[in-house]
Amino acid sequence: MIRKLSILDRSRTREGHPAPQALRDTVELAREADRLGYHRFWVSEHHSVPGVAGSAPAVLAAAVAGATRRIRVGTGGVMLPNHQPLVVAEQFGVLESLFPGRIDMGLGRSVGFTGGIRRALGRDTGDADRFEEQLAELLGWLDGSQEAHPEVHARPAEGLRIPPYVLATGEGAGIAARAGLPLVVGDLRARGRITEIIQKYRAEFRPSAWGAEPYVVASGTVAVAATAEEARRILVPEAWSLAHSRTRGSFPPLRPAEEVEALEMTPKERELYEGALAGHIHGTEEQVAAELGRVAQATGADELLVTTSTYDRVALLDSFGRLARLAGL
């Protein structure tokens, strides 16, 4: 089993609990993760998504770091094509200066998922194709090697050691390998696909000042409970929200599992809902430990980044507690 466990929280909103509560829930979850012994706690970047409150990851990471003591804090990730690399370097320089030795810089290559969002951000789909160039510029701001803007310095970031990570699918994995950076890849439902991506990343990895060897973080949903059925019900709210978005074009707040299970669904909704439930790692401690053992054997991942969201916060905290115990944290 993968013994190094971390959490990525997307600050999902819940029915009857507005976005400000979702952000406070993220900070509270980080406190619990710190207490349980998780290695990292990361937050995400989403723009104009109704069910997600986390739009400013550097700001939220500061709140998380301020509320915790030991756990590493970072982003999963800052979507670099949405930003100027200098500004990202400055933001993380501030974070690292305030919380030295605890900050991670997870970086992704996505842009806004609709044309309206991209226009509001001043970006277009072609900006994602410049990710490798932007990544090199960002790293240059950190180590002082960038030459595109003479006499400009990213203060207070320049000279600080802020570990970068690349969130990737196929294309991004090659970028991570060429840059000699750690790779974050998911999700665990597509076990064969991510195994191929990881193998390619390891084969193409070039040692760098940031890392002498490949480092792989596998991400995915994991739910642990006293029974397999209780663990499955943790997955229900997110599965329904995804099915709803696929059929009605809107990604809604999470609803209680008992409400979702009582819904009348069209055949298409039912198909999408069941598909969204399938393949996630869930069950009792024994069942989850066995499945994570198979993940470790297939992927050789160095770390597991858990991305579970649900309506019932008590069940979610219990799940993370059970997972921590079975991993021996």
SVG drawing of the C-alpha trace seen along z (x, -y; Angstrom):
<svg xmlns="http://www.w3.org/2000/svg" viewBox="-39 -46 59 53">
<polyline fill="none" stroke="black" stroke-width="0.4" points="0.0,0.0 1.1,-3.6 2.1,-4.9 2.5,-8.6 -1.1,-10.1 -2.2,-13.6 -5.5,-15.4 -6.7,-17.7 -9.9,-19.5 -11.9,-21.4 -14.1,-23.4 -17.3,-21.8 -20.5,-23.7 -23.3,-21.8 -27.1,-22.4 -28.1,-24.8 -24.4,-25.7 -23.2,-28.7 -19.7,-29.2 -18.2,-30.9 -19.1,-27.8 -17.4,-25.6 -14.2,-27.6 -14.4,-27.4 -15.0,-23.6 -11.8,-23.4 -9.8,-25.1 -11.4,-22.8 -10.6,-19.7 -7.0,-20.9 -6.8,-21.2 -8.1,-17.6 -5.7,-16.3 -2.8,-18.0 -3.9,-16.3 -4.2,-12.9 -0.7,-13.0 -1.4,-13.5 1.6,-14.7 0.1,-17.5 -3.1,-19.5 -3.8,-21.1 -6.5,-23.3 -7.7,-23.8 -8.5,-26.5 -11.9,-26.7 -13.5,-29.7 -17.2,-30.3 -18.2,-26.8 -21.4,-26.9 -20.6,-24.0 -17.0,-24.9 -15.9,-27.8 -12.2,-27.5 -11.3,-30.2 -8.1,-31.7 -5.9,-28.9 -2.9,-31.0 -5.3,-33.0 -6.9,-29.8 -3.6,-28.1 -2.5,-31.0 -5.6,-30.5 -4.9,-26.8 -1.3,-27.2 -2.2,-29.8 -4.7,-27.3 -2.3,-24.3 1.1,-23.6 2.9,-20.7 1.3,-19.6 2.6,-20.8 0.2,-23.2 -0.1,-23.9 -2.1,-24.0 -3.6,-21.2 -3.2,-23.3 -2.6,-26.9 -3.6,-26.8 -0.5,-28.5 -2.0,-29.4 -4.5,-31.7 -1.7,-33.8 1.5,-35.6 4.4,-33.5 5.9,-36.5 2.7,-36.9 2.6,-33.2 6.2,-33.3 5.5,-36.4 2.4,-34.7 4.4,-31.6 7.3,-33.6 5.0,-35.3 3.6,-32.0 7.0,-30.4 8.2,-33.5 5.3,-33.3 5.3,-29.5 8.9,-28.4 9.5,-24.8 5.7,-24.0 4.7,-25.3 4.2,-23.3 3.5,-24.7 1.3,-22.4 0.8,-23.6 -1.7,-22.7 -2.2,-23.5 -5.9,-24.0 -7.7,-27.2 -11.3,-28.2 -13.7,-25.5 -16.1,-27.8 -15.5,-30.6 -17.0,-33.1 -14.7,-32.3 -11.7,-32.3 -12.6,-35.7 -13.1,-37.0 -9.6,-35.8 -8.1,-37.2 -7.1,-33.8 -8.0,-31.3 -7.5,-27.6 -4.1,-28.2 -2.6,-29.4 -2.6,-25.8 -0.1,-25.0 2.4,-27.5 2.4,-25.7 6.0,-24.3 7.3,-27.7 5.4,-29.3 6.7,-26.7 10.3,-27.3 9.8,-31.0 8.2,-30.5 11.1,-28.3 13.5,-31.0 11.8,-33.5 12.5,-31.3 16.2,-30.5 17.0,-33.9 17.9,-32.4 15.2,-34.0 16.6,-36.4 13.4,-37.5 13.0,-40.5 16.4,-41.9 16.5,-43.9 13.2,-42.4 13.1,-40.1 10.4,-38.1 10.6,-39.3 10.5,-37.7 10.5,-34.4 13.9,-34.6 16.3,-32.2 13.6,-30.4 13.2,-26.6 9.5,-26.1 8.9,-22.6 7.0,-22.6 4.7,-19.7 3.1,-19.2 -0.6,-18.1 -0.9,-16.1 -2.6,-13.8 -0.6,-12.5 0.9,-15.6 1.7,-17.2 3.5,-14.1 6.1,-14.6 6.5,-18.2 7.1,-17.1 9.7,-14.5 11.6,-17.0 11.6,-19.6 12.7,-17.0 9.7,-17.7 7.3,-15.5 4.2,-14.3 0.7,-14.3 -1.7,-12.0 -5.2,-10.7 -7.8,-9.4 -7.5,-5.9 -10.6,-4.6 -8.5,-4.6 -5.8,-2.4 -4.4,-1.2 -4.2,-4.6 -2.4,-6.2 0.0,-3.3 1.0,-3.9 1.4,-7.6 3.6,-6.9 5.8,-4.5 6.3,-7.0 7.1,-9.7 9.7,-7.6 11.3,-6.5 11.6,-10.1 12.6,-11.8 15.6,-14.0 17.3,-14.8 17.2,-18.5 18.0,-20.9 14.4,-20.1 14.8,-16.4 17.3,-13.6 14.7,-10.9 11.1,-10.6 8.4,-11.2 4.8,-10.1 1.7,-11.3 -1.4,-9.2 -4.7,-11.0 -8.2,-9.7 -11.3,-9.2 -11.1,-7.0 -14.0,-6.4 -13.7,-4.2 -16.5,-3.3 -17.6,-0.6 -19.4,1.1 -19.0,1.1 -22.5,-0.3 -21.8,-3.2 -18.6,-3.9 -20.5,-3.8 -23.0,-6.4 -20.1,-8.8 -19.7,-8.8 -23.3,-9.3 -23.6,-13.2 -20.6,-13.8 -21.8,-11.1 -25.2,-12.7 -23.7,-16.2 -21.6,-15.0 -24.5,-13.2 -26.6,-16.4 -23.9,-18.5 -23.7,-16.1 -27.4,-16.2 -28.4,-19.7 -25.2,-21.8 -24.9,-22.9 -22.6,-21.5 -24.8,-21.9 -24.0,-21.9 -23.8,-18.5 -27.1,-17.1 -27.5,-14.6 -27.1,-10.9 -30.6,-10.0 -32.2,-12.7 -30.2,-11.6 -31.2,-7.9 -34.9,-8.9 -34.7,-10.8 -36.6,-9.7 -33.9,-9.6 -34.3,-9.3 -32.5,-6.3 -29.7,-8.6 -29.3,-10.2 -29.3,-6.7 -26.6,-5.6 -24.4,-8.6 -24.9,-8.4 -24.0,-4.7 -21.0,-5.4 -19.8,-8.2 -20.1,-5.8 -18.1,-3.0 -14.4,-2.4 -13.7,-4.5 -11.8,-2.9 -14.3,-2.4 -15.2,0.1 -14.2,1.2 -10.6,0.7 -9.7,4.2 -11.2,3.8 -9.6,0.4 -6.2,1.6 -6.3,4.5 -7.3,2.2 -4.6,-0.4 -2.1,2.4 -3.1,3.3 -2.7,-0.4 0.7,-0.5 1.8,2.6 0.4,1.4 1.7,-2.2 4.6,-2.2 3.3,-5.6 5.3,-7.4 2.3,-9.1 -1.5,-9.0 -3.5,-12.3 -7.1,-11.7 -9.7,-13.9 -13.0,-12.7 -15.9,-15.2 -19.3,-14.5 -22.3,-16.2 -21.9,-14.6 -18.9,-16.2 -19.1,-13.7 -18.8,-10.8 -16.0,-12.5 -13.9,-13.2 -14.5,-9.6 -13.4,-8.3 -10.2,-10.3 -9.6,-9.1 -10.0,-5.5 -7.7,-5.9 -5.0,-7.5 -5.2,-4.6 -5.0,-1.9 -2.0,-3.6 -0.3,-3.8 -0.1,-7.6"/>
</svg>
